[in-house]
């Protein structure tokens, strides 16, 4: 076993101990099942990343999102009902886009998922100069898919998946986090 394997096992056991402290005693069999469930959730996570839906949730987007543990929306939702529908699928994190006029959305988010730090903002020009402590930076606004790794940081614009803008493709992304590794899959959507 590698040293990182021991770290994952320690994290799983810590999470199990917190679960037992919260819910009380569990049988040996239940402890083993919980161990397997928690370790699987720590090792593999799928995040649906979308942006610029502009009141449109396409059926093909929803199909991909149903396979995800979380959804990150990089702004321009336009109506709260879209967020409500996304939250019915998975826990959803959303930032304010330039077309989002309702209250309650943050301008940016700093998230920690599977020990990785994620920064989310709508417009690329609003990314702070120093994001080297983050593993993944997500943004939108341009409706154009972009993927780049710079100084160990993954920068991702999933593109727009609502209404077509100019001649740009409709796209989204699935981010898979496994053993602290980030894998980004571009999804090209049909018109």
Secondary structure, 3 states (H helix, E strand, C coil): CCHHHHHHHHHHHHHHHHHHHHHCCCCHHHHHHHHHHHHHHHHEEEEEEECCCCCCCCHHHHHHHCCCCEEEECCCCCCHHHHHHHHHHCEEEEECCCCCCCCCCECEEEEEECCEEEEEEEEHHHCCCCCCCCCEEEEECCCCCEEEEECCEEEEECCCCCCCCCCCCCEEEEEEEECCEEEEEEEECCC
